[in-house]
Amino acid sequence: MVASEPSDSLSYRDAGVDIAAAEAALDASKAAIRRSHGPRVLADVGSFGGLYSAKGLGDDPVLVASADGVGTKIRVASAVQRFDTIGRCLIQHCINDVLVQGAEPLFFLDYIGVGKLDPTMVATAIKGVADACTDHNMALLGGETAEMPGVYPDDEFDLVGTLIGVVEREHVIDGSRVRAGDKLIGMPSIGLHTNGYSLARRIVEDRMNLAYTDPFPGDEEGRSVADVLLQAHQCYLEALRPLLKDPALHAMAHITGGGVPGNLPRVLHGYGAKVSRAAVPEQNVFAQLCAAGDVERDESWQAFNMGVGMILVVAPEATERVESILAESDYPGFLMGEIGDMDSGFHYLD
Amino acid sequence: MVASEPSDSLSYRDAGVDIAAAEAALDASKAAIRRSHGPRVLADVGSFGGLYSAKGLGDDPVLVASADGVGTKIRVASAVQRFDTIGRCLIQHCINDVLVQGAEPLFFLDYIGVGKLDPTMVATAIKGVADACTDHNMALLGGETAEMPGVYPDDEFDLVGTLIGVVEREHVIDGSRVRAGDKLIGMPSIGLHTNGYSLARRIVEDRMNLAYTDPFPGDEEGRSVADVLLQAHQCYLEALRPLLKDPALHAMAHITGGGVPGNLPRVLHGYGAKVSRAAVPEQNVFAQLCAAGDVERDESWQAFNMGVGMILVVAPEATERVESILAESDYPGFLMGEIGDMDSGFHYLD
C-alpha cells in the first residue's frame, strides 16, 4: 500500500468518539473541581471512585440521596450557547430534594452525555457544577462525560447528577407529623426553575414566535427570553436551615415536575390539601406563557411551579413564627392553604 | 366556542411530555425496586430523597462513589428492543469501579433520559437495574426518568447512574503500595463489557454489513450479533472479595473506556508498566471486529478491553497465591506483565 492512499483502517475517532477531547474537558475543569474538595475528600480528580470520609457524620446518620437532571432547560442553554449556569440549577435542584427530608448536602457526582464533545462547552458546564458545589460547601466527588454519537444529536447534551446529603435520624423530616389543620406556607420561586421547559419552549417558539435573544414580553428589567428562562433554580437551604430541627415543621414539598398537585401530596401520608392559587404572588413569566399558549389553568399548575418553589407544612400555632423566620431570608413565605382530612384529596380553594 | 372545534390550548402532553407515562413506568417497576431494599433503607419508593441509614457502617468508613453509563451499548439494545440486560451492565460496571478501591456496594440511583417515553420499555430497564441491585445485595435507592423531546431522538435513550459503596479507611486500595517489579495479573472479560460500542457498531454495520439478528461470525455457540454485543459487563466482586484486605494486593484497574493503556496508569502513582498483549487469551469477538474494521493494533487496545476486564497489581512474592485464589473463581487470572520503574511510562512487551 502506498503511504498516500487513504487507509481503510477504522479508529475510535472515525466512529465519533474523541478520547482526547474528553480528557481536555476534564483538564480544563480540574482546578474548579479541586476547589470544591474539603478535608473529607480523600482522593484527587481522576480516581475510579471518589473517596469521601464518613467518619463522625453523626451519632445515627442517615444518607439522603437524589438523582436528577435539568430537563429540557438544557435546550435553552444550547440555543444560546450559555453553559455556565445550568450546573448551578442542577445542584440547587438536588439540594432542595434532600433538604425536604431535613438533610444538608455532602457531595455530588455529575454525568454529561453529549452527541459531539466540545471540550470548551463541557468544561464550562462542569465548572458551573463545581462552582455551585463550592458555594454550598459540598464536594464534586466524581463524574463522567460520555460522547455518544447517535444517542444524542451532535448539538444536544444532557446534564444530570446525584447528590448525597446527611441528616441525623431523629431529625429526618418524613411527613409523619402531618395532621389535618396544618398550615401550608409557600416560598417564592424565581421563574420556571427546571420544570415545564418543553411546554415553555413550544409556546415561545410556536406561539410567541420569539427568538431567545428577543426581549421577554412584559419583563420589567427588559431581559431577553433566554435570561428569563435560564434564571437559576433557587436554593432554599440557607433560608430553611434555622427551621430544619424545628418540630413544628411537619413536612416540605419541593415543587418540581408535576407542579403543586404532583408534589405536595407526596409528603402528606394520605392527608388531603386545600390550596389557594390566588395566595401565590403572580409572576410575569407564567402569566405571559399561559396567555400565549392558552394553557388551561389546572394544566398550567401541573406543568409549571406558578410562583411557588417550596411548600412547608407547619403546625397551626407555629405559622406566625415560621413566617417571621422566613421574612428574614431571601424567600419570604406566604400562607397558601391548609391540610385537609385523611383521604380527602387535593383541592384548589380558588 | 363549539365543543367540537379544535382547541388552541397547549398542554404539557402537546409539548411531548406525558407525566402519566412516567408514573406508569414507575408503578410497573416498584415491586422490583422494593425487593432491593434491605433494613438500611428507611423510605419507600417515591420520596424526594432516598433514605439510607449509615449507622455502624464501620469504625472509620469511607464512602466510595462512581457515576457512569453504558455508552452506546444502549443503541444495540434499542436496535433489538432488548432492555432487560443493560441495567445489569450498568450496575456491574459501577460495582467494579468502586471495587478497585476496596469498596463493597451499598446503594445505587439511576437516571433514564428518553426522547419519547414508552412505559413498558422504561419499566423493563428499571427492573433490570433493580434485579441486578438485589443480586448484589445493594439497594436501588432512587432514580429519575426524564422525557426530553429533542434532546434525545424519539427512539433513543440513555441509562446512567451513581453507585455508593463503603470501605474501612485502613483497607482503601489507592495504589500507594505499588512498587517497580510488582506483577500484573489480568482477569478475563467476556466480550466488550461497556466500551468501544461506537466503533464496534460502525464495523458491524458498515464493514461486516450484518444485522443485529444475524449470526456473529465465528461464534462457537452460534449466537447472534446482538447476543454477542449485549453480553453482560462482568462483575469481579465475588471473585476478588477474598483478596480485598490482602496487603499483597497493591492496586486494581478496571478496564473501561481507554482500554488497558487508558486505565492501568491511573492507579500506578507514576510507576511504569510493561504489558504483554500475547498473555491475554484471545476472544473471537475482538479478532473478528479488528479484522473487519482493519483496526490498528494499538488503536484496538485503546478502544476495546481486548479480553481483560480487570488488572491486579500484586506483590511479586504473592503472585502464585493470588492466582490460586482466582483459579477458584469464575475469572481465573493470567500473568500479563509487571510494574516498571518510576516515570518509565506504559509499554507493550509484544
Interface residues (C-beta under 8 A of the other chain):
Chain A: S7 D8 S9 L10 S11 Y12 D14 A15 G16 V17 I19 L42 A43 G46 S47 F48 G49 G50 L51 Y52 S53 A54 K55 L57 D60 P61 V62 L63 V64 A65 S66 A67 D68 G69 G71 T72 I74 R75 D97 V98 V100 Q101 A103 F107 L109 D110 Y111 G113 L141 G142 G143 E144 A146 E147 M148 P149 G150 V151 Y152 P153 E156 F157 D158 V160 G161 T162 I164 G165 V166 R169 V172 D174 G196 S198 L199 R201 R202 I203 R207 A253 H254 G257 G258 G262 R266 V267 G293 D294 V295 E296 E299 Q302 A303
Chain B: S7 D8 S9 L10 S11 Y12 D14 A15 G16 V17 I19 L42 A43 G46 S47 F48 G49 G50 L51 Y52 S53 A54 K55 L57 D60 P61 V62 L63 V64 A65 S66 A67 D68 G69 G71 T72 I74 R75 D97 V98 V100 Q101 A103 F107 L109 D110 Y111 G113 L141 G142 G143 E144 A146 E147 M148 P149 G150 V151 Y152 P153 E156 F157 D158 V160 G161 T162 I164 G165 V166 R169 V172 D174 G196 S198 L199 R201 R202 I203 R207 A253 H254 G257 G258 G262 R266 V267 G293 D294 V295 E296 E299 Q302 A303
